[in-house]
């Protein structure tokens, strides 16, 4: 489904709307390589459903859009890990159209570092194959941000996004 935007507000709420009382727990993990291959995540780890698409044509069926996410935390590295898996009957990436964010598939993570302090809100995005970070310092290429790492894999009908966010940065 072209143009879907998946948001994980504050990383923990299940649905797109903040302050709805739903939470997802970050469980201890170690040894995760951020490459878009979710095979190194614990098999017994709970997955949470993505409840809403935010932009684009609403899904017509489960084949058109079904998504889940998981959250882990590595204590020794003080790092938060997020895995997002989306089943989608079509994969739409448009490398030349970054500015048209809602015309292609993507994933977005918002982190509210200090709950309510807008200066510490960070938005990490990938649309198509291009990553961006929006924070107090403005818009930068995701690769220029030391605190976030992203791995993306796409195959027939599936997008996999894997994020590592260093909490001490």
Secondary structure, 3 states (H helix, E strand, C coil): CCCCCCEECCCCCCCCCCCCCCCCCCEECCCCCCCCCHHHCCCCCCCEECCCCCCCCCCCCCCCCEEEEEEEEECCCCEEEEEEEEECCCCCCCCCCCCCHHHCCEEEEEEECCCCCHHHEEEEEEECCEEEEEECCEEEEHHHCCCEEEEEEEECCEEEEEEEEECCC
